[in-house]
Amino acid sequence: MKCIIPVLLALLTPIGAWAQSDENGPEALVAEAYGANPSLRAMEHREQALRERARVAGAWPDPMLAVEYSNAPVTTFGLSDHPMSGLQLKLTQMLRPPGWSRASRDVLDFKSEASAQVVAEAGLGLSLMVRSAWWLLVRTRLLRQVTESHLARTEELLAVARIRYEVGAVGQHAVLRLKVQRGHLADELGDFDRLDMELTAALTGALAAEAGRAFQTPPTIKAIAPPNQTDWLAVAEAHRPVLARYRAEEASAEQAARAARLEGLPDPSVWAGYRVRTIQTDLDPGTDMVSVGIGVPIPTGSGRRAHGARGAALEEAGAAGFMVEHTLDAIAADMAAIEARWSRAWEKAGTYDATLIPAARATLVTTQSDFAVGRADFASLFEAEVALLDLERTQIVAAVETHIQRAEATAVLGTTPPGGSL
């Protein structure tokens, strides 16, 4: 399990300054998921099973000990009744080619390492799911908060519009438009409730937590800047588990090819025997006897099997090498897309927060003042209110998107991308 520790440490790097001390933040949830998710635990046990097999791989076949009661006459079954009779002890050992044990161990050692990287890669996927679900939950609640605020203002405008309608200051269309807007906003609250429950359920499942658990989210959020330009492929080479997995699989296949070549060599067997004799005659004093021997199989079928196994292992090594290239290409493409989305979300969140939303709020206040003294019509007031709602929603979506893209980049690279700040 040692190979997973650097990945875990990278994944637990805080995303935002407030998250460092927030035990309910995404990083705390990621750490909890690592400790509680049963799927990850099952994969770790399978990896450990491979390591146990690797520990004993390459052991030679057991020596064979045989006891033989031989050449006894069928009439008496006595060892002293025939000069060829005796009790023979025989020890046989099959010999393996030099290097076979090490090659066999290396095959499973590399497979164990590949399995460990599969666990780490699954951990990356789990962390991405937890982070994304949590940030989407933040976005949902912030959008609900803004919608509730505009719903309250719509109620206030509706009360004013009804009074103005009763005295003939505005037409009936003003009241009707506000009723429609109020109904639309109230209906959207139901959608936010549904999303809240879905995302909460997703987090509960990932953490293997009890149903009904509540997740706290911050009342406000700031966008985070995209990372500085860097060599993303070098970062991924150092941290992405799937790349280490394919390289371990390639090494395992290469060792399997070597082991297959050694398997094709004849495995001689040597033996030694000791015959205890009991007969004693004038011509045969019954001296005990020893025998030694060696046998070598004729590799008619084993050679072909070994040749095929070696060829298959070399093909698997080649496939793993190409998977490394494919993954690097995918990482480069993913990071280019992430950088584009992250940069645009950062720019949009900054523009809306610093310029557009303050201008829209000033416009709404001015329009309300003008409407109160009859210098602005109801349509202008309504449009100013709707425009502010759209801008505030867009700013929230853009700000949260920067955090989601950082989570995506962490999953693609295997570590939190360097650079970027609140």
Secondary structure in CASP SS format (residue, H / E / C, confidence):
PFRMAT SS
TARGET T0000
AUTHOR 0000-0000-0000
METHOD secondary structure of the structure
MODEL  1
M C 1.00
K H 1.00
C H 1.00
I H 1.00
I H 1.00
P H 1.00
V H 1.00
L H 1.00
L H 1.00
A H 1.00
L H 1.00
L C 1.00
T C 1.00
P C 1.00
I C 1.00
G C 1.00
A C 1.00
W H 1.00
A H 1.00
Q H 1.00
S C 1.00
D C 1.00
E C 1.00
N C 1.00
G C 1.00
P H 1.00
E H 1.00
A H 1.00
L H 1.00
V H 1.00
A H 1.00
E H 1.00
A H 1.00
Y H 1.00
G H 1.00
A H 1.00
N C 1.00
P H 1.00
S H 1.00
L H 1.00
R H 1.00
A H 1.00
M H 1.00
E H 1.00
H H 1.00
R H 1.00
E H 1.00
Q H 1.00
A H 1.00
L H 1.00
R H 1.00
E H 1.00
R H 1.00
A H 1.00
R H 1.00
V H 1.00
A C 1.00
G C 1.00
A C 1.00
W C 1.00
P C 1.00
D C 1.00
P C 1.00
M E 1.00
L E 1.00
A E 1.00
V E 1.00
E E 1.00
Y E 1.00
S E 1.00
N C 1.00
A C 1.00
P C 1.00
V C 1.00
T C 1.00
T C 1.00
F C 1.00
G C 1.00
L H 1.00
S H 1.00
D H 1.00
H C 1.00
P C 1.00
M C 1.00
S C 1.00
G E 1.00
L E 1.00
Q E 1.00
L E 1.00
K E 1.00
L E 1.00
T E 1.00
Q E 1.00
M E 1.00
L C 1.00
R C 1.00
P C 1.00
P C 1.00
G C 1.00
W H 1.00
S H 1.00
R H 1.00
A H 1.00
S H 1.00
R H 1.00
D H 1.00
V H 1.00
L H 1.00
D H 1.00
F H 1.00
K H 1.00
S H 1.00
E H 1.00
A H 1.00
S H 1.00
A H 1.00
Q H 1.00
V H 1.00
V H 1.00
A H 1.00
E H 1.00
A H 1.00
G H 1.00
L H 1.00
G H 1.00
L H 1.00
S H 1.00
L H 1.00
M H 1.00
V H 1.00
R H 1.00
S H 1.00
A H 1.00
W H 1.00
W H 1.00
L H 1.00
L H 1.00
V H 1.00
R H 1.00
T H 1.00
R H 1.00
L H 1.00
L H 1.00
R H 1.00
Q H 1.00
V H 1.00
T H 1.00
E H 1.00
S H 1.00
H H 1.00
L H 1.00
A H 1.00
R H 1.00
T H 1.00
E H 1.00
E H 1.00
L H 1.00
L H 1.00
A H 1.00
V H 1.00
A H 1.00
R H 1.00
I H 1.00
R H 1.00
Y H 1.00
E H 1.00
V C 1.00
G C 1.00
A C 1.00
V C 1.00
G C 1.00
Q H 1.00
H H 1.00
A H 1.00
V H 1.00
L H 1.00
R H 1.00
L H 1.00
K H 1.00
V H 1.00
Q H 1.00
R H 1.00
G H 1.00
H H 1.00
L H 1.00
A H 1.00
D H 1.00
E H 1.00
L H 1.00
G H 1.00
D H 1.00
F H 1.00
D H 1.00
R H 1.00
L H 1.00
D H 1.00
M H 1.00
E H 1.00
L H 1.00
T H 1.00
A H 1.00
A H 1.00
L H 1.00
T H 1.00
G H 1.00
A H 1.00
L C 1.00
A C 1.00
A C 1.00
E C 1.00
A C 1.00
G C 1.00
R C 1.00
A C 1.00
F C 1.00
Q C 1.00
T C 1.00
P C 1.00
P C 1.00
T C 1.00
I C 1.00
K C 1.00
A C 1.00
I C 1.00
A C 1.00
P C 1.00
P C 1.00
N C 1.00
Q C 1.00
T C 1.00
D C 1.00
W H 1.00
L H 1.00
A H 1.00
V H 1.00
A H 1.00
E H 1.00
A H 1.00
H H 1.00
R C 1.00
P H 1.00
V H 1.00
L H 1.00
A H 1.00
R H 1.00
Y H 1.00
R H 1.00
A H 1.00
E H 1.00
E H 1.00
A H 1.00
S H 1.00
A H 1.00
E H 1.00
Q H 1.00
A H 1.00
A H 1.00
R H 1.00
A H 1.00
A H 1.00
R H 1.00
L H 1.00
E H 1.00
G C 1.00
L C 1.00
P C 1.00
D C 1.00
P C 1.00
S E 1.00
V E 1.00
W E 1.00
A E 1.00
G E 1.00
Y E 1.00
R E 1.00
V E 1.00
R C 1.00
T C 1.00
I C 1.00
Q C 1.00
T C 1.00
D C 1.00
L C 1.00
D C 1.00
P C 1.00
G C 1.00
T C 1.00
D C 1.00
M E 1.00
V E 1.00
S E 1.00
V E 1.00
G E 1.00
I E 1.00
G E 1.00
V C 1.00
P C 1.00
I C 1.00
P C 1.00
T C 1.00
G C 1.00
S H 1.00
G H 1.00
R H 1.00
R H 1.00
A H 1.00
H H 1.00
G H 1.00
A H 1.00
R H 1.00
G H 1.00
A H 1.00
A H 1.00
L H 1.00
E H 1.00
E H 1.00
A H 1.00
G H 1.00
A H 1.00
A H 1.00
G H 1.00
F H 1.00
M H 1.00
V H 1.00
E H 1.00
H H 1.00
T H 1.00
L H 1.00
D H 1.00
A H 1.00
I H 1.00
A H 1.00
A H 1.00
D H 1.00
M H 1.00
A H 1.00
A H 1.00
I H 1.00
E H 1.00
A H 1.00
R H 1.00
W H 1.00
S H 1.00
R H 1.00
A H 1.00
W H 1.00
E H 1.00
K H 1.00
A H 1.00
G H 1.00
T H 1.00
Y H 1.00
D H 1.00
A H 1.00
T H 1.00
L H 1.00
I H 1.00
P H 1.00
A H 1.00
A H 1.00
R H 1.00
A H 1.00
T H 1.00
L H 1.00
V H 1.00
T H 1.00
T H 1.00
Q H 1.00
S H 1.00
D H 1.00
F H 1.00
A H 1.00
V C 1.00
G C 1.00
R C 1.00
A C 1.00
D C 1.00
F H 1.00
A H 1.00
S H 1.00
L H 1.00
F H 1.00
E H 1.00
A H 1.00
E H 1.00
V H 1.00
A H 1.00
L H 1.00
L H 1.00
D H 1.00
L H 1.00
E H 1.00
R H 1.00
T H 1.00
Q H 1.00
I H 1.00
V H 1.00
A H 1.00
A H 1.00
V H 1.00
E H 1.00
T H 1.00
H H 1.00
I H 1.00
Q H 1.00
R H 1.00
A H 1.00
E H 1.00
A H 1.00
T H 1.00
A H 1.00
V H 1.00
L H 1.00
G C 1.00
T C 1.00
T C 1.00
P C 1.00
P C 1.00
G C 1.00
G C 1.00
S C 1.00
L C 1.00
END
